[in-house]
Amino acid sequence: MRIKDILSPESMIMELKAKNKEDAIKEMTDLEVATDIVNDEDAFIKSIWDRENESTTGIGGGIAMPHARNKSINKARVLFAKSKEGIDYNSLDGQPVHLFFMITAPAGADNTHLQALAKLSGLLIDPELVEKLKAAKTPEEVIDLFEKAETKKDEEDKKAAEAKKAKEAAKAQGSSDDNKPLIVGVTACINGIAHTYMAQEALIKEGKKRGIEVRIETNGSEGVKDKLTPDEIKRAKGVIIASDKKVDMPRFDGKHLVNRPVVDGINKPGELIDDIIDDKADVYHASASDKSEEAASTEKPGLWTGIYKNLMNGISHMLPFVIGGGILMAISFIVENYGGGAKSPAFIFLNNAGNLAFAFMVPVLAAYIAESIGDLPALMPGFVGGYMAAIVNGQFQVNVQSHATSPAGFLGGIAAGFIAGYLMIGLKKLFAKLPHSVEGMKPMLFYPILGLLLIAAIMFYIINPIFSGINFAITHFLNGMGTGNLVLLTTILAGMMSIDMGGPFNKAAYVFASGAFANDPHSTTAAILMAAVMVGGMVPPFATAIGTTFFKNRYTLEERRAGVSNWVLGFSFITEGAIPFAAADPGHVIPSCIIGSAVGGALVGLWHVGVPAPHGGLWVSPLAGNIGGPSHILFYFLATIIGSIVAGLIMSFWKKNVKDDPDE
């Protein structure tokens, strides 16, 4: 397949009207929908923003490549757009973007489409082509420029393949010159569509300029291509890893290695090559048991970025235990009250199943925080540390906290995870210079024994005594709060759910409530906090549904279509349904939703409405009750409805009419 097959005049905007990033993405997406490239605009925009939130696709040099690959896309296509004035796209070089390539690939895109997308991405490394594209006046001129560039690239690739074949033949005859410098590497990005191949092309071109042979393996959406051979790795002077995801690392054991983000392969190929040639790169030492261990990066992420990433890894693995166990326990309470009492077989089964899942919650949290930091060898010490944080005075048949009066709980589990992870990093450094003859003993003997011994001692003598006291104090404080303080807390937690609708603030509020619920699933206050965050999370999708239904002239046709699905998303506590609205108009949507969520949360605290389940939205309303009194599902519904109406009215009255006749 040729590049011209994924370009089309109908998918080009020769002058964008947008003046900012949000509007540019929306304008390009509108054209994708109008040309039947995208079948679900909301899902597509969400996937585009998910990718942008990982790292900007403004790669520098005036180019941005927003891209997605999912079921909302009908066909592989590259939308080309230009902005003469340039748009602030939060690019890596801080400069405005003039050329946009919105790459779309269906979830089941075949290799021919993916190869064409990869080739187009590689061509954009050529500054001459980029300048000609900036000057292009018509869609036909854009296609012609790419066709000529592709033909030139095919000729270069053919010559390179012939040269490689001749070199292999010479080597077979014993006349090969292996003294020429060789650098090998791997490039990979999250979606594997664009950046992977641009980094490969940039590194190879930079190597040619310097008279250095560069061989790059790509881990893209097609899988591994141009796989490095053991002989190439052995002969190489060093290795460049330009990747945003894990790659197979142990094969590079003993080589000088640079590990950087994929965008550095695109924007700083000369710097990476110089680090290898000038022997500035550290020697990489692989663990025998860790087949995907990352080498230490020369540019480490910020402290808080690393902490958040590691914590989220633990929480994402923990949530299925919280949700599954919590909801089964909650259902068991209904059976207890209405279906036969505490001796009912159904109650005993459901309650035991839920409790068993909950018993693993804190250990799993700690284990995967530790694994994120110290990789697989840290998993076991993290799990044991989390287990020790969850038990007290012989509970679960093991008496390991003889001096504790309360479990260290959720906070103790977080501490155990971070400590276990960094302990393992320390042990790896301690044993890094052991002879290779004992390499196999590290994962099978040294790491598990010393990791377990150290984490057990730290948890027993330091963490559990400290955090059990903290946990007891927090639990006692929450359960003893008066109505005034409770209303304040539920207001804040519910409002936080709408600040970033799935981002750090949203997760912090949810984790606080679910942590309190995990510490004591029978706590009335914990049930109220869970109700508050669920109400707060349901308000944004419901508010947008209300606005698009009753104030149609304030919303575009696409927004009104999205609003219909938000009735169901809101009912299910899926806050993300409001993200496209917030992305398109954050100044009006986000403040309105924060106010509405806060109102709903305040009512939950005022009425003492509790839901002893960590998820489910209004589907778990049969569990809702006026805690301390009879069950009142109505209060749960009222808090959600009132908060949603407040947000929907503020948002809709605040926005301006989009057109005189909204049905045109």
C-alpha positions as CSV (number, residue, x, y, z in Angstrom):
1,M,0.0,0.0,0.0
2,R,1.3,3.4,-0.9
3,I,1.1,6.5,1.3
4,K,-1.3,8.2,-1.2
5,D,-3.8,5.4,-0.3
6,I,-4.1,6.7,3.3
7,L,-4.2,10.4,2.2
8,S,-7.3,12.0,0.7
9,P,-8.2,15.5,-0.4
10,E,-11.4,15.3,1.6
11,S,-9.4,14.7,4.7
12,M,-7.3,17.9,4.5
13,I,-7.8,21.3,6.1
14,M,-5.5,23.7,4.3
15,E,-6.1,26.4,6.9
16,L,-7.4,25.6,10.4
17,K,-9.8,28.0,12.0
18,A,-8.8,26.8,15.5
19,K,-6.6,29.0,17.7
20,N,-5.8,26.5,20.5
21,K,-5.1,22.8,21.0
22,E,-8.6,21.9,22.2
23,D,-10.3,23.5,19.2
24,A,-7.8,22.1,16.7
25,I,-8.5,18.5,17.9
26,K,-12.2,19.2,17.8
27,E,-12.1,20.7,14.3
28,M,-10.0,17.8,12.9
29,T,-12.3,15.3,14.6
30,D,-15.4,16.9,13.1
31,L,-14.0,16.4,9.7
32,E,-13.1,12.7,10.5
33,V,-16.8,12.2,11.5
34,A,-18.1,14.0,8.5
35,T,-16.0,11.9,6.1
36,D,-17.0,8.7,7.9
37,I,-13.5,7.9,9.1
38,V,-14.7,8.0,12.8
39,N,-18.0,6.5,13.9
40,D,-18.0,7.6,17.6
41,E,-16.8,11.1,18.1
42,D,-16.8,11.1,21.9
43,A,-14.8,7.8,22.1
44,F,-12.4,9.0,19.5
45,I,-11.7,12.4,21.2
46,K,-11.3,10.6,24.5
47,S,-8.7,8.3,23.0
48,I,-6.9,11.3,21.5
49,W,-6.8,13.1,24.8
50,D,-5.8,9.9,26.7
51,R,-2.7,9.8,24.4
52,E,-2.0,13.5,24.8
53,N,-2.2,13.1,28.6
54,E,0.5,10.4,28.4
55,S,2.8,12.8,26.5
56,T,2.2,15.5,24.0
57,T,2.2,14.4,20.3
58,G,3.6,17.8,19.4
59,I,7.0,16.4,18.6
60,G,8.7,19.7,17.8
61,G,9.7,21.4,14.6
62,G,6.2,22.7,14.0
63,I,4.7,19.2,13.8
64,A,2.0,17.5,15.8
65,M,0.8,13.9,15.2
66,P,-2.3,13.2,17.3
67,H,-3.2,9.5,16.8
68,A,-5.5,6.8,17.9
69,R,-6.3,3.1,17.2
70,N,-9.6,1.7,18.4
71,K,-13.1,0.5,17.5
72,S,-14.4,4.1,17.0
73,I,-12.4,4.3,13.7
74,N,-13.7,2.9,10.4
75,K,-10.6,3.1,8.2
76,A,-6.9,3.9,8.3
77,R,-6.4,7.5,7.3
78,V,-4.1,10.4,7.8
79,L,-5.8,13.8,8.1
80,F,-3.6,16.6,7.1
81,A,-4.1,20.1,8.5
82,K,-2.2,23.4,8.4
83,S,-2.1,26.5,10.5
84,K,-0.3,29.5,9.0
85,E,-0.2,31.4,12.3
86,G,0.6,28.3,14.4
87,I,-1.1,26.8,17.4
88,D,0.2,26.4,20.9
89,Y,0.1,22.6,21.2
90,N,2.3,22.1,24.3
91,S,5.0,20.8,22.0
92,L,8.2,19.4,23.3
93,D,10.2,22.3,22.0
94,G,7.7,24.9,23.2
95,Q,7.1,26.2,19.7
96,P,3.8,26.6,17.9
97,V,2.6,23.8,15.5
98,H,1.9,24.5,11.9
99,L,1.5,21.0,10.4
100,F,-0.9,18.5,11.9
101,F,-1.2,14.8,11.0
102,M,-4.1,13.1,12.7
103,I,-3.5,9.4,12.3
104,T,-6.4,7.0,12.6
105,A,-6.1,3.2,12.5
106,P,-9.0,0.8,13.1
107,A,-8.6,-1.7,15.9
108,G,-8.2,-4.5,13.3
109,A,-6.0,-2.5,10.9
110,D,-4.0,-4.9,8.7
111,N,-0.2,-4.7,8.3
112,T,-0.4,-3.0,4.9
113,H,-2.1,0.0,6.4
114,L,0.2,0.1,9.4
115,Q,3.3,-0.1,7.1
116,A,2.0,2.9,5.1
117,L,1.4,4.8,8.3
118,A,4.9,3.9,9.5
119,K,6.5,5.0,6.3
120,L,4.7,8.4,6.3
121,S,5.9,9.0,9.9
122,G,9.4,8.3,8.9
123,L,9.3,10.7,6.0
124,L,8.5,13.6,8.3
125,I,12.0,13.6,9.7
126,D,13.1,15.2,6.4
127,P,13.2,19.0,7.0
128,E,13.0,19.7,3.3
129,L,9.7,17.9,2.9
130,V,8.4,19.7,6.0
131,E,9.1,23.1,4.5
132,K,7.5,22.2,1.2
133,L,4.4,20.9,3.1
134,K,4.2,24.3,4.9
135,A,4.2,26.1,1.6
136,A,1.7,23.7,-0.1
137,K,-1.5,25.4,-1.3
138,T,-3.8,22.5,-2.3
139,P,-4.5,19.0,-1.1
140,E,-3.3,17.6,-4.5
141,E,0.1,19.3,-3.9
142,V,0.4,17.7,-0.5
143,I,-0.3,14.2,-1.9
144,D,2.2,14.8,-4.7
145,L,4.9,15.8,-2.2
146,F,4.4,12.6,-0.2
147,E,4.4,10.5,-3.4
148,K,7.8,11.9,-4.5
149,A,9.3,11.6,-1.1
150,E,8.1,8.0,-0.8
151,T,9.6,7.1,-4.2
152,K,12.9,8.6,-3.1
153,K,12.7,6.7,0.2
154,D,12.0,3.4,-1.6
155,E,15.1,3.9,-3.7
156,E,17.2,4.6,-0.7
157,D,15.8,1.5,1.1
158,K,16.6,-0.6,-1.9
159,K,20.2,0.5,-2.0
160,A,20.5,0.0,1.7
161,A,19.2,-3.6,1.3
162,E,21.6,-4.3,-1.5
163,A,24.5,-2.9,0.5
164,K,23.5,-5.1,3.5
165,K,23.2,-8.2,1.3
166,A,26.7,-7.4,-0.2
167,K,28.1,-7.0,3.3
168,E,26.7,-10.3,4.4
169,A,28.1,-12.0,1.3
170,A,31.5,-10.4,2.0
171,K,31.4,-11.6,5.6
172,A,30.6,-15.1,4.4
173,Q,33.8,-15.0,2.3
174,G,35.8,-13.7,5.2
175,S,36.4,-10.3,3.9
176,S,33.9,-8.3,6.0
177,D,35.1,-5.1,7.7
178,D,33.6,-5.3,11.2
179,N,35.7,-2.5,12.5
180,K,33.3,0.2,11.3
181,P,31.4,1.5,14.4
182,L,28.0,0.0,14.9
183,I,25.2,1.2,17.2
184,V,22.1,-0.8,17.7
185,G,18.9,0.3,19.3
186,V,15.1,-0.2,19.9
187,T,12.4,2.4,19.4
188,A,8.8,2.0,20.8
189,C,5.9,4.2,21.7
190,I,2.6,3.5,23.4
191,N,0.5,3.1,20.3
192,G,3.3,2.1,18.0
193,I,2.0,4.0,15.0
194,A,4.1,7.1,14.5
195,H,6.8,8.0,17.0
196,T,8.3,4.5,16.8
197,Y,9.2,4.9,13.2
198,M,10.1,8.5,13.3
199,A,12.7,7.8,16.0
200,Q,14.1,4.9,13.9
201,E,14.5,7.1,10.9
202,A,16.0,10.0,12.8
203,L,18.7,7.8,14.4
204,I,19.6,6.0,11.2
205,K,19.9,9.3,9.3
206,E,22.0,10.9,12.1
207,G,24.3,7.8,12.0
208,K,24.9,8.2,8.3
209,K,25.9,11.8,8.7
210,R,28.6,10.7,11.2
211,G,29.8,7.7,9.2
212,I,28.4,5.3,11.8
213,E,26.2,2.3,11.1
214,V,23.0,2.4,13.1
215,R,20.6,-0.6,13.3
216,I,17.3,0.0,14.9
217,E,14.6,-2.6,15.9
218,T,11.0,-1.2,16.1
219,N,8.4,-2.4,18.6
220,G,5.4,-1.0,16.8
221,S,1.8,-1.8,16.2
222,E,2.9,-4.5,13.7
223,G,5.0,-6.2,16.3
224,V,8.8,-6.4,16.3
225,K,10.4,-5.4,13.0
226,D,14.1,-5.4,12.0
227,K,14.9,-7.5,15.0
228,L,18.4,-7.2,16.1
229,T,20.6,-10.4,15.8
230,P,22.8,-11.7,18.6
231,D,25.8,-11.0,16.3
232,E,24.8,-7.4,15.8
233,I,24.4,-6.8,19.5
234,K,27.7,-8.5,20.2
235,R,29.5,-6.3,17.7
236,A,27.8,-3.1,18.7
237,K,29.7,-0.4,20.5
238,G,26.5,0.5,22.4
239,V,22.8,0.4,22.5
240,I,20.2,3.2,22.3
241,I,16.7,2.5,23.7
242,A,14.3,5.3,22.7
243,S,11.1,3.9,24.1
244,D,8.0,4.7,26.2
245,K,7.3,1.1,27.1
246,K,9.2,-1.9,28.3
247,V,11.3,-3.8,25.7
248,D,13.4,-7.0,25.9
249,M,16.5,-5.8,27.8
250,P,18.6,-8.7,29.1
251,R,20.1,-9.4,25.7
252,F,22.0,-6.1,26.0
253,D,23.8,-7.2,29.2
254,G,27.3,-5.8,29.4
255,K,26.8,-3.1,26.7
256,H,27.0,0.7,27.1
257,L,23.3,1.7,27.0
258,V,21.3,4.9,26.8
259,N,17.6,4.7,27.8
260,R,15.5,7.7,26.9
261,P,11.9,8.5,25.9
262,V,11.0,7.9,22.2
263,V,10.7,11.6,21.5
264,D,14.4,12.0,22.3
265,G,15.1,9.6,19.5
266,I,13.2,12.0,17.2
267,N,14.5,15.3,18.5
268,K,18.0,14.4,19.9
269,P,19.4,11.6,17.8
270,G,22.9,13.2,17.7
271,E,23.0,13.5,21.5
272,L,22.1,9.9,22.0
273,I,24.7,8.7,19.4
274,D,27.4,10.9,21.0
275,D,26.7,9.4,24.4
276,I,27.6,6.0,23.0
277,I,30.5,7.1,20.9
278,D,32.1,9.2,23.7
279,D,31.6,6.4,26.3
280,K,29.3,8.6,28.4
281,A,26.7,5.8,28.7
282,D,26.7,3.5,31.6
283,V,27.1,-0.2,31.2
284,Y,23.9,-2.1,31.5
285,H,23.7,-5.2,33.8
286,A,20.7,-7.5,33.4
287,S,19.2,-9.7,36.1
288,A,18.8,-13.3,35.1
289,S,15.2,-13.4,36.2
290,D,14.0,-10.1,34.8
291,K,13.3,-10.4,31.1
292,S,12.1,-6.8,30.7
293,E,14.0,-4.9,33.3
294,E,14.6,-1.3,32.4
295,A,18.0,0.2,32.4
296,A,18.5,3.3,34.5
297,S,17.5,6.3,32.4
298,T,19.8,9.2,32.0
299,E,16.8,11.4,32.4
300,K,14.7,10.2,35.3
301,P,11.1,11.3,35.8
302,G,10.3,13.9,38.4
303,L,9.8,12.7,42.0
304,W,6.1,13.2,42.2
305,T,5.6,11.8,38.7
306,G,7.4,8.6,39.8
307,I,5.4,8.4,43.1
308,Y,2.1,8.8,41.3
309,K,2.9,6.2,38.6
310,N,4.0,3.6,41.2
311,L,0.9,4.3,43.4
312,M,-1.5,4.1,40.4
313,N,0.1,0.7,39.4
314,G,-0.9,-0.6,42.9
315,I,-4.3,0.9,42.9
316,S,-5.2,-0.3,39.4
317,H,-4.4,-3.9,40.4
318,M,-6.2,-3.4,43.8
319,L,-9.5,-2.0,42.5
320,P,-11.0,-5.3,41.2
321,F,-10.6,-6.7,44.7
322,V,-12.3,-3.6,46.2
323,I,-15.1,-3.5,43.7
324,G,-15.8,-7.2,43.4
325,G,-15.4,-7.9,47.2
326,G,-17.2,-4.8,48.3
327,I,-20.3,-5.3,46.1
328,L,-20.6,-8.9,47.0
329,M,-20.4,-8.0,50.7
330,A,-23.0,-5.3,50.2
331,I,-25.4,-7.7,48.4
332,S,-24.9,-10.1,51.3
333,F,-26.2,-7.4,53.7
334,I,-29.4,-7.2,51.6
335,V,-29.8,-10.9,51.8
336,E,-29.2,-10.7,55.6
337,N,-31.9,-8.1,56.0
338,Y,-34.5,-9.4,53.6
339,G,-33.6,-13.0,52.7
340,G,-33.1,-15.1,55.7
341,G,-30.8,-13.5,58.2
342,A,-27.2,-14.1,59.2
343,K,-27.6,-17.9,59.0
344,S,-28.8,-17.9,55.5
345,P,-26.6,-20.0,53.2
346,A,-26.8,-17.2,50.5
347,F,-25.6,-14.6,53.1
348,I,-22.8,-16.8,54.3
349,F,-21.6,-17.6,50.8
350,L,-21.7,-14.0,49.5
351,N,-20.3,-12.5,52.6
352,N,-17.4,-14.9,52.8
353,A,-16.6,-14.4,49.1
354,G,-16.6,-10.7,49.5
355,N,-14.4,-10.8,52.6
356,L,-11.9,-13.1,50.9
357,A,-11.5,-10.6,48.1
358,F,-11.1,-7.8,50.6
359,A,-8.4,-9.8,52.5
360,F,-6.2,-9.6,49.4
361,M,-6.8,-5.9,48.8
362,V,-4.0,-4.3,50.8
363,P,-1.4,-7.1,50.0
364,V,-2.1,-6.6,46.2
365,L,-1.9,-2.9,46.5
366,A,1.5,-3.1,48.2
367,A,2.8,-5.9,45.9
368,Y,2.2,-3.9,42.7
369,I,3.5,-0.7,44.1
370,A,6.7,-2.6,44.9
371,E,6.7,-4.3,41.5
372,S,6.4,-1.0,39.7
373,I,9.5,0.3,41.5
374,G,11.7,-2.8,41.8
375,D,10.2,-5.1,39.1
376,L,9.4,-8.8,39.6
377,P,11.8,-9.5,42.5
378,A,10.1,-6.9,44.6
379,L,6.6,-8.5,44.2
380,M,6.9,-11.0,47.0
381,P,8.3,-8.7,49.6
382,G,5.7,-6.1,48.7
383,F,2.9,-8.7,49.1
384,V,4.1,-9.9,52.5
385,G,4.6,-6.3,53.7
386,G,1.0,-5.5,52.6
387,Y,-0.3,-8.7,54.3
388,M,1.4,-7.7,57.5
389,A,-0.2,-4.3,57.3
390,A,-3.6,-5.9,57.0
391,I,-3.6,-8.2,60.0
392,V,-3.6,-7.7,63.7
393,N,-3.0,-9.8,66.8
394,G,-3.1,-13.2,65.1
395,Q,-5.9,-12.5,62.7
396,F,-5.7,-14.8,59.6
397,Q,-3.8,-17.4,61.7
398,V,-0.5,-15.5,61.9
399,N,0.5,-13.6,65.0
400,V,3.1,-11.2,63.5
401,Q,1.9,-8.0,65.3
402,S,2.0,-8.9,68.9
403,H,2.2,-5.2,70.0
404,A,-0.4,-3.8,67.5
405,T,-3.9,-2.9,68.6
406,S,-5.1,-1.9,65.1
407,P,-3.9,-2.9,61.6
408,A,-1.7,-0.5,59.7
409,G,-4.3,-0.8,57.0
410,F,-4.4,1.0,53.7
411,L,-1.7,3.6,54.6
412,G,0.6,0.9,56.0
413,G,0.1,-1.1,52.8
414,I,1.2,1.9,50.7
415,A,4.3,2.4,52.9
416,A,5.1,-1.3,52.6
417,G,4.9,-1.2,48.8
418,F,7.3,1.7,48.5
419,I,9.7,0.3,51.0
420,A,9.8,-3.1,49.4
421,G,10.3,-1.6,46.0
422,Y,13.3,0.6,47.0
423,L,14.7,-2.2,49.1
424,M,14.9,-4.4,46.0
425,I,16.6,-1.6,44.1
426,G,19.1,-1.4,46.9
427,L,19.7,-5.1,46.9
428,K,20.2,-5.1,43.1
429,K,22.9,-2.4,43.4
430,L,24.5,-4.3,46.3
431,F,24.9,-7.5,44.3
432,A,25.6,-5.8,40.9
433,K,29.3,-6.6,40.9
434,L,29.1,-10.3,42.0
435,P,30.7,-12.7,39.6
436,H,28.6,-14.0,36.7
437,S,29.0,-17.5,38.0
438,V,26.6,-16.7,40.9
439,E,24.2,-14.6,38.8
440,G,21.5,-17.3,38.9
441,M,21.5,-17.2,42.7
442,K,20.3,-13.6,42.9
443,P,16.6,-14.2,41.9
444,M,16.4,-17.7,43.4
445,L,18.1,-17.1,46.7
446,F,19.5,-13.6,47.6
447,Y,16.5,-11.4,46.6
448,P,13.7,-13.5,48.1
449,I,15.4,-14.3,51.4
450,L,16.9,-10.9,52.1
451,G,13.9,-9.1,50.7
452,L,11.5,-11.0,53.0
453,L,13.8,-10.7,56.0
454,L,14.2,-6.9,55.6
455,I,10.6,-6.1,54.9
456,A,9.3,-8.2,57.7
457,A,11.7,-6.6,60.2
458,I,10.8,-3.0,59.0
459,M,7.1,-3.8,59.1
460,F,7.2,-5.5,62.5
461,Y,9.4,-2.9,64.4
462,I,8.7,0.4,62.6
463,I,5.8,0.6,60.1
464,N,3.1,-1.4,61.9
465,P,3.5,0.3,65.3
466,I,3.5,3.7,63.7
467,F,0.8,3.2,61.1
468,S,-1.5,1.1,63.2
469,G,-1.7,4.1,65.6
470,I,-2.3,6.5,62.7
471,N,-4.9,4.2,61.1
472,F,-6.7,3.9,64.5
473,A,-6.7,7.7,65.0
474,I,-8.1,8.3,61.5
475,T,-10.8,5.7,61.8
476,H,-11.8,7.0,65.2
477,F,-11.9,10.6,63.9
478,L,-14.0,9.7,60.9
479,N,-16.5,7.6,62.9
480,G,-16.8,10.3,65.5
481,M,-17.4,13.3,63.2
482,G,-20.4,15.4,63.7
483,T,-22.7,16.4,60.9
484,G,-21.0,19.7,60.2
485,N,-17.5,18.2,59.7
486,L,-19.0,15.3,57.8
487,V,-20.8,17.7,55.4
488,L,-17.6,19.6,54.8
489,L,-15.7,16.4,54.0
490,T,-18.3,15.0,51.7
491,T,-18.6,18.3,49.9
492,I,-14.8,18.4,49.3
493,L,-14.6,14.8,48.1
494,A,-17.6,15.0,45.8
495,G,-16.2,18.3,44.3
496,M,-12.8,16.7,43.7
497,M,-14.5,14.1,41.5
498,S,-15.3,16.7,38.9
499,I,-12.0,18.7,38.9
500,D,-10.3,16.4,36.3
501,M,-12.9,13.6,35.8
502,G,-10.6,10.6,36.1
503,G,-7.3,12.4,36.7
504,P,-5.2,12.7,39.9
505,F,-7.8,14.8,41.9
506,N,-10.6,12.4,41.0
507,K,-8.5,9.4,41.9
508,A,-7.3,10.9,45.2
509,A,-10.9,11.5,46.3
510,Y,-12.0,8.0,45.3
511,V,-8.9,6.3,46.9
512,F,-9.5,8.2,50.2
513,A,-13.1,7.0,50.4
514,S,-12.4,3.5,49.2
515,G,-9.4,3.4,51.7
516,A,-11.7,4.3,54.6
517,F,-14.2,1.7,53.3
518,A,-11.4,-0.9,53.1
519,N,-10.3,-0.3,56.6
520,D,-13.8,-0.9,57.9
521,P,-16.5,-2.0,55.5
522,H,-19.0,-1.9,58.3
523,S,-18.2,1.8,59.1
524,T,-21.2,4.1,58.7
525,T,-18.9,7.0,57.9
526,A,-17.0,5.0,55.2
527,A,-20.4,4.2,53.5
528,I,-21.3,7.9,53.5
529,L,-17.9,8.8,52.0
530,M,-18.5,6.2,49.2
531,A,-21.9,7.6,48.5
532,A,-20.4,11.1,48.3
533,V,-17.7,10.2,45.7
534,M,-20.2,8.2,43.6
535,V,-22.7,11.1,43.6
536,G,-19.9,13.5,42.8
537,G,-18.7,11.3,39.9
538,M,-22.3,10.8,38.5
539,V,-23.0,14.6,38.4
540,P,-20.8,15.5,35.3
541,P,-22.3,13.0,32.8
542,F,-25.9,13.6,34.1
543,A,-25.3,17.4,34.0
544,T,-24.2,17.2,30.3
545,A,-27.2,14.9,29.5
546,I,-29.6,17.4,31.2
547,G,-28.1,20.4,29.3
548,T,-28.1,18.7,25.9
549,T,-31.7,17.5,26.4
550,F,-33.4,20.7,27.7
551,F,-31.1,23.5,26.3
552,K,-30.4,22.2,22.8
553,N,-29.5,25.7,21.4
554,R,-26.5,25.8,23.7
555,Y,-24.9,22.6,22.3
556,T,-23.7,21.4,19.0
557,L,-25.3,18.5,17.2
558,E,-22.4,16.2,18.1
559,E,-22.7,17.2,21.8
560,R,-26.4,16.6,21.8
561,R,-25.8,13.1,20.4
562,A,-23.2,12.4,23.1
563,G,-25.6,13.7,25.8
564,V,-27.9,10.8,25.1
565,S,-25.3,8.2,26.1
566,N,-24.4,10.2,29.2
567,W,-27.8,9.3,30.8
568,V,-26.6,5.7,30.9
569,L,-22.9,6.6,31.8
570,G,-24.1,8.8,34.6
571,F,-26.4,6.0,36.0
572,S,-23.3,3.7,36.0
573,F,-20.9,6.1,37.8
574,I,-18.7,6.6,34.6
575,T,-17.6,10.1,35.0
576,E,-15.5,10.0,31.8
577,G,-18.6,10.5,29.7
578,A,-18.3,14.2,30.4
579,I,-14.7,14.5,29.3
580,P,-15.4,15.5,25.7
581,F,-17.6,18.4,27.0
582,A,-14.9,19.4,29.4
583,A,-12.2,19.2,26.8
584,A,-14.2,21.4,24.3
585,D,-15.2,24.0,26.9
586,P,-13.3,23.6,30.1
587,G,-14.0,27.2,31.4
588,H,-17.8,26.6,31.6
589,V,-18.1,22.8,32.0
590,I,-15.6,22.0,34.8
591,P,-16.6,24.8,37.3
592,S,-20.3,24.0,36.7
593,C,-19.7,20.3,37.4
594,I,-17.5,21.0,40.5
595,I,-20.3,23.2,42.0
596,G,-23.0,20.6,41.2
597,S,-20.9,17.7,42.6
598,A,-20.2,19.6,45.7
599,V,-23.9,20.3,46.3
600,G,-24.7,16.6,45.8
601,G,-21.9,15.7,48.2
602,A,-23.1,18.1,50.8
603,L,-26.6,16.6,50.7
604,V,-25.2,13.2,51.2
605,G,-23.4,14.3,54.3
606,L,-26.3,16.3,55.6
607,W,-28.8,13.4,55.1
608,H,-26.3,10.8,56.2
609,V,-26.8,8.8,53.1
610,G,-24.5,5.8,52.9
611,V,-23.8,3.2,50.2
612,P,-21.7,0.2,51.5
613,A,-20.3,-0.5,48.0
614,P,-17.3,0.9,46.3
615,H,-18.8,1.2,42.8
616,G,-22.0,0.8,40.8
617,G,-23.6,4.3,40.7
618,L,-27.4,4.1,40.9
619,W,-27.4,0.4,40.1
620,V,-26.5,-0.2,43.7
621,S,-29.2,2.2,45.0
622,P,-31.0,-0.7,46.8
623,L,-28.0,-0.7,49.2
624,A,-28.4,3.0,50.0
625,G,-29.8,4.0,53.3
626,N,-30.2,6.8,55.8
627,I,-27.4,5.4,58.0
628,G,-28.5,4.9,61.5
629,G,-32.1,4.6,60.4
630,P,-34.4,2.9,57.9
631,S,-33.4,2.4,54.3
632,H,-34.2,5.5,52.2
633,I,-33.1,5.0,48.5
634,L,-34.8,8.3,47.7
635,F,-32.1,10.4,49.5
636,Y,-29.4,8.8,47.3
637,F,-31.4,9.6,44.2
638,L,-32.3,13.2,45.4
639,A,-28.6,14.1,46.1
640,T,-27.6,12.9,42.6
641,I,-30.6,14.6,40.9
642,I,-30.2,17.9,42.7
643,G,-26.5,18.1,42.1
644,S,-26.9,17.2,38.4
645,I,-29.6,19.8,37.9
646,V,-27.6,22.5,39.6
647,A,-24.6,21.7,37.4
648,G,-26.7,21.3,34.2
649,L,-28.4,24.7,34.7
650,I,-25.2,26.6,35.5
651,M,-23.4,25.1,32.6
652,S,-26.3,25.7,30.1
653,F,-27.1,29.3,31.2
654,W,-23.4,30.1,31.2
655,K,-22.8,28.9,27.6
656,K,-23.8,30.9,24.6
657,N,-26.1,29.8,21.8
658,V,-24.2,27.8,19.2
659,K,-26.6,28.8,16.3
660,D,-30.1,30.2,15.8
661,D,-31.6,26.9,14.7
662,P,-30.0,24.0,16.6
663,D,-31.7,21.4,14.4
664,E,-30.0,22.6,11.2
